[in-house]
Amino acid sequence: MKAENAAPPRILIVDDSSLIRLYCREVLERAGYEVEQAINGIEAMEKVLGQEFNLLIVDVNMPRMDGFSFLRALRESAHQAASVPALVMTTEAGQQDREDARAAGANFYLVKPVAEFELLRHVAILTGVPA
């Protein structure tokens, strides 16, 4: 997955569901990625402003700050993290939801449940590092 001495891509999972965070963490860590977690957009913003990530996996419906609000705030910031790719992964399956995700700054949109191979394929595309 990685070149000799190269650090693995760092991924932030932003989801209020502990089950989804656990699933993603297990799949991604098994594939060699380094994973951090946040339970809402506010916690995610604190993490991205203080740490470097190669990818954000973001749910939409979360308390305190939803995924779209988080992405919009991040994309509008002058912080270097504003350009980190984002994969929205949600139960919302409507066309308007997809358009809202794109407008908020998402690079890809997946509807839960997401199969392991599909998650890994999108993560590899967005990080540029095949699993």
URZI-V729226 format. One line per field, one symbol per residue. psi: psi as a letter, one per 20 degrees, with the letter a starting at -180 (. if undefined). Layout:
psi=???
//
This chain:
psi=hqqpjpqqqppppopiohgggggggggghhijqpprqqirhghgggghiirpqiqpoprgoqrgorhggggggghirjqhihjpqpoporipjqhhgghhgghijqhrpqpqqpqghgghghggghijoq.
//
